[in-house]
Amino acid sequence: MELEELVANFRNKDDKAFEKLYAMYSDNICGVINSIVKNTDIAQEICQDVFMKAWKNSESYDASKGRFFTWMLNIARNAAIDEVRSKSHKNSKQNLSSDFFVNVLEDKDDLNSQVDSIGIKNLLSNLKEKCIQIIDLLYFKGYTQKEAAEELAIPVGTVKTRNRSCIAQIRGNIAI
């Protein structure tokens, strides 16, 4: 079966044509999507969505404007870009799964030994007490900036400023 006939059958909602075109193009389409989203699982999901979208909107394909593969590729590229721009994708890149943190620390007494083992204590050693408090609350105890401000009875703006300043000091300790 020639490509033009295959595409014509695809446009007429022929299941066999869909399967054949999927077999022909899915690896390339998924590869392009993966190069944009940089996640194989998400790329596979988007790839399937792209083929379903092409199937539902097959009447919009115009052979005089370009090849079928190019048409599919444009749909795939747009879908991948939409995914990368989506809020959920951005959040997934910023946040680690909670599974990552399960059993990291069994109890608070274990914190000191683990902190020592990864050398964080040395980085914090020459910080002022106010910095140690802020770092402890925000990064080790998981407080929000607002909660830390309430705990320390200081304004949220002060917590933000101290946090920034303390992180700069820690970065300086790393360079030493």
ZIDANOR-V336093 format. One record per backbone hydrogen bond with DSSP energy under -1.0 kcal/mol. CO is the residue of the C=O (numbers start at 1). NH is the residue of the N-H. If there is no record, write none. Layout:
# ZIDANOR-V336093
CO | NH
CO | NH
This chain:
# ZIDANOR-V336093
2 | 6
3 | 7
4 | 8
5 | 9
6 | 10
7 | 11
8 | 12
9 | 14
10 | 13
14 | 18
15 | 19
16 | 20
17 | 21
18 | 22
19 | 23
20 | 24
21 | 25
22 | 26
25 | 29
26 | 30
27 | 31
28 | 32
29 | 33
30 | 34
31 | 35
33 | 37
34 | 38
39 | 43
40 | 44
41 | 45
42 | 46
43 | 47
44 | 48
45 | 49
46 | 50
47 | 51
48 | 52
49 | 53
50 | 54
51 | 55
52 | 56
53 | 57
57 | 60
58 | 61
62 | 65
67 | 71
68 | 72
69 | 73
70 | 74
71 | 75
72 | 76
73 | 77
74 | 78
75 | 79
76 | 80
77 | 81
78 | 82
79 | 83
80 | 84
81 | 85
86 | 90
87 | 91
88 | 92
89 | 93
90 | 94
91 | 95
97 | 100
98 | 101
101 | 104
108 | 111
110 | 114
111 | 115
112 | 116
113 | 117
114 | 118
115 | 120
116 | 119
119 | 123
120 | 124
124 | 127
128 | 132
129 | 133
130 | 134
131 | 135
132 | 136
133 | 137
134 | 138
135 | 139
135 | 140
136 | 141
137 | 143
144 | 148
145 | 149
146 | 150
147 | 151
148 | 152
149 | 154
155 | 159
156 | 160
157 | 161
158 | 162
159 | 163
160 | 164
161 | 165
162 | 166
163 | 167
164 | 168
165 | 169
166 | 170
167 | 171
168 | 172
169 | 173
170 | 174
171 | 175
